[in-house]
């Protein structure tokens, strides 16, 4: 399954998620950001590739819908509700991500 993690800058939250889940042999994992200066910016190509999209906050879902609405109609999009309070690979962020995302990976 192709899984995309999205936050604003793709530097801390979504990049952490990509890093901790990328070794799962049953899934392909990528991450991106919604902002113009994101490390890797969300694109139509990435959204077409993704089967499940995890966004960190409701505003990320809104930004994706505003720009790529039609592409998202048949996608599973999950809001993780993780605030921008963590740095890359913060142990608390890792724990929250594992608890929030693991049930979807084990379907």
C-alpha positions as CSV (number, residue, x, y, z in Angstrom):
1,X,0.0,0.0,0.0
2,X,1.2,3.5,-0.8
3,X,1.1,5.9,2.1
4,X,1.7,9.6,2.1
5,X,2.2,11.7,5.2
6,X,1.6,15.5,5.0
7,X,2.4,18.4,7.2
8,X,3.3,22.0,6.4
9,X,7.0,22.1,5.8
10,X,7.9,18.4,5.5
11,X,10.7,18.9,7.9
12,X,9.5,17.5,11.3
13,X,6.2,15.7,11.6
14,X,5.6,14.1,8.2
15,X,9.4,13.5,7.7
16,X,9.5,11.7,11.1
17,X,6.5,9.6,10.1
18,X,8.2,8.7,6.8
19,X,11.4,7.8,8.7
20,X,9.8,5.5,11.3
21,X,7.5,3.7,8.9
22,X,9.6,3.4,5.8
23,X,11.1,0.0,6.6
24,X,7.7,-1.7,6.6
25,X,7.9,-4.2,3.8
26,X,4.1,-4.2,3.2
27,X,3.9,-0.4,2.5
28,X,5.7,2.3,0.5
29,X,6.0,5.5,2.5
30,X,6.5,9.1,1.3
31,X,6.0,12.5,2.9
32,X,5.4,16.0,1.7
33,X,4.4,19.5,2.8
34,X,1.7,21.9,1.9
35,X,3.7,25.1,1.9
36,X,5.6,26.6,-1.0
37,X,8.9,26.3,0.9
38,X,8.3,22.7,2.0
39,X,11.3,20.3,1.8
40,X,9.2,18.2,-0.7
41,X,6.0,19.8,-1.8
42,X,2.7,17.9,-2.2
43,X,2.0,17.3,-5.9
44,X,-0.6,15.8,-8.1
45,X,1.8,13.0,-8.8
46,X,2.3,12.2,-5.1
47,X,-1.5,12.3,-4.5
48,X,-2.2,10.0,-7.5
49,X,0.5,7.6,-6.1
50,X,-1.0,7.5,-2.6
51,X,-3.7,5.1,-1.5
52,X,-3.9,6.5,2.1
53,X,-3.0,10.1,3.0
54,X,-2.3,11.0,6.6
55,X,-2.4,14.7,7.4
56,X,-1.2,16.1,10.7
57,X,-3.9,18.8,11.1
58,X,-7.3,19.7,9.7
59,X,-5.8,22.7,8.0
60,X,-3.6,20.4,5.9
61,X,-6.7,18.5,4.7
62,X,-8.4,21.8,3.8
63,X,-5.3,23.0,1.9
64,X,-5.2,19.7,-0.1
65,X,-9.0,19.9,-0.8
66,X,-8.6,23.5,-2.0
67,X,-5.8,22.7,-4.4
68,X,-6.5,19.1,-5.4
69,X,-10.1,18.5,-4.5
70,X,-11.1,16.2,-7.4
71,X,-8.0,14.0,-6.9
72,X,-8.9,13.3,-3.3
73,X,-12.5,12.2,-3.9
74,X,-11.7,8.5,-3.8
75,X,-8.7,8.6,-1.4
76,X,-8.7,7.6,2.2
77,X,-7.6,10.8,4.1
78,X,-7.0,10.6,7.8
79,X,-6.4,13.6,10.1
80,X,-4.0,12.6,12.9
81,X,-4.5,15.9,14.8
82,X,-0.9,16.3,15.7
83,X,0.1,19.9,16.5
84,X,3.3,21.5,15.2
85,X,4.9,21.1,18.7
86,X,7.6,18.6,17.8
87,X,11.0,18.5,16.2
88,X,12.2,15.8,13.8
89,X,12.4,12.4,15.6
90,X,11.1,13.7,18.9
91,X,10.4,10.6,21.0
92,X,7.0,11.8,22.0
93,X,6.1,12.5,18.3
94,X,7.3,9.0,17.4
95,X,5.1,7.4,20.1
96,X,2.0,9.4,19.0
97,X,2.6,8.5,15.4
98,X,3.0,4.8,16.2
99,X,-0.2,4.8,18.2
100,X,-2.2,6.8,15.7
101,X,-1.0,5.1,12.4
102,X,-0.3,1.5,13.3
103,X,-4.0,0.4,13.3
104,X,-4.2,1.5,9.6
105,X,-1.0,-0.3,8.7
106,X,-2.3,-3.6,10.1
107,X,-5.6,-3.7,8.1
